[in-house]
Amino acid sequence: MALDEMAVFLIRQGFPALKQTIEGKPIVFFDSPGGSQVHNSVIDAMQRYLVTSNSNAHGAFSASMRTDEMTHKARENFADFLNADRPEEIIFGPNMTTLTFRISQAIGQTLKPGDEVIVTRLDHDANVSPWLALRNIGAVVRFVDFDPTDCTLSMQDVEKFLNQRTKIVAVAYASNSVGTINDVKTITRMAHEVGALVYIDAVHFAPHGPIDVTELGCDFLVCSAYKFFGPHIGVLYGRHDLLEALPALKVVPAGNEPPDKFETGTNNFEGICGASAAIEYLSSLGAQFGSEYKPQFNTLSSHRQDLKAAMIAIRSYENQLCRKLLSGLSQIPGIRVYGICGPENLDHRVPTVSFTLEGIGPRDIALKLNKENIFVWDGHFYAVAAIEQLGLLDKGGLVRVGLCHYNTQQEVQFLLESLWEIGNG
Ligand SMILES: Cc1ncc(COP(=O)(O)O)c(C=O)c1O
């Protein structure tokens, strides 16, 4: 069975939040770039953990041992999701931002004044500020620009800035403000040619497509489970030899090896358990709806194949929604979509579509859509440099429609009709 409208009808039954109504009318969740709704199996797993195994790690009694087993299984699940070599390369933390500060501070201890760091103007600030903080120790930070006409990164800038002094390149897999997918594989190759490390922010890409750290060859990659149907927790992949070598800011009794050395204090075990269940939810989608894609990955374990197949199936379904959204928006007078807007160009974007409407500000549009129970975000989404570069920072930013696999064509149609009315009202 393919992941189509019929399948999504069934999938939606597993998301209790999607069944809510306000004043008898359903809610349309187009807010997933800020956080997605949570699958039943995730809620159940977290509740089960809190009832049966709630305890700290590394004890000599069964609840603690179950916590250790659950945490290890979660690392294995994330290693499968990201196609990492080993579970010890997976580090859990409160969120992506905290993990990124942790790694930037660790890397900072290895830098000398004059060493260079590359960030981009398209990124969420969580992949900018932690690197800017290294200016304190004399690092020079270079900003890669983007083309405002289609919001694609300037590869010329990447090339121009890379040199023997470059120690780290921090770049997003996909933009959370305008949906561009960056060519992180090429950037990784170019960075490695000068001996720089690559830190990929995959928070926005993770719900929308397969991630393969082995194929990318990146050094670090970070994502957040609350963007892909799990609870609020961040997940970092780091190459094992680098995690071993980097200094960690840690308490003395904590383990000196990865992952322990980077997991400061007591972990959020119920969150880890829920994040792990979110991965199992995704692999179940692959097993149910991804059979046509699995043969491409027959060198991988069956679980990894399921995860890849799930994410390809999701991408293909979301592309159909995105095509409808982009072509519908292009017909509404006064709407300007930012980023890649040709429906034929979907390979280079995720289904996060941001726009302005002439004569009415983003906040007012979001408020009017809220009257129809359509939830969208407006503003700069912490991608401050991007919105500033687009000249929209003092104009309320953008309206952002974030599609994900539990959305439907009918919901997109309802949004388009509502926007049409707002535009003409
Ligand atoms: C692309 C991107 N990077 C980083 C973050 C920050 O993630 P966290 O909330 O896990 O710190 C977000 C959050 O929206 C994001 O969209």
The ligand as an SDF file (V2000), in Angstrom:
LIG
                    3D

 16 16  0  0  0  0  0  0  0  0999 V2000
   16.0040   24.7410   11.7340 C   0  0  0  0  0  0  0  0  0  0  0  0
   15.9440   24.8150   13.2210 C   0  0  0  0  0  0  0  0  0  0  0  0
   17.0680   24.7310   13.9170 N   0  0  0  0  0  0  0  0  0  0  0  0
   17.0960   24.7900   15.2560 C   0  0  0  0  0  0  0  0  0  0  0  0
   15.9370   24.9370   15.9690 C   0  0  0  0  0  0  0  0  0  0  0  0
   16.0110   24.9850   17.4650 C   0  0  0  0  0  0  0  0  0  0  0  0
   15.6290   23.7350   17.9370 O   0  0  0  0  0  0  0  0  0  0  0  0
   15.3790   23.4980   19.4940 P   0  0  0  0  0  0  0  0  0  0  0  0
   14.0470   24.0910   19.7900 O   0  0  0  0  0  0  0  0  0  0  0  0
   15.3730   21.9980   19.6060 O   0  0  0  0  0  0  0  0  0  0  0  0
   16.4740   24.1200   20.2430 O   0  0  0  0  0  0  0  0  0  0  0  0
   14.7230   25.0390   15.2900 C   0  0  0  0  0  0  0  0  0  0  0  0
   13.4690   25.2470   16.0360 C   0  0  0  0  0  0  0  0  0  0  0  0
   12.4650   25.6480   15.5130 O   0  0  0  0  0  0  0  0  0  0  0  0
   14.7270   24.9700   13.8770 C   0  0  0  0  0  0  0  0  0  0  0  0
   13.5930   25.0490   13.1740 O   0  0  0  0  0  0  0  0  0  0  0  0
  1  2  1  0
  2  3  1  0
  2 15  2  0
  3  4  2  0
  4  5  1  0
  5  6  1  0
  5 12  2  0
  6  7  1  0
  7  8  1  0
  8  9  2  0
  8 10  1  0
  8 11  1  0
 12 13  1  0
 12 15  1  0
 13 14  2  0
 15 16  1  0
M  END
$$$$
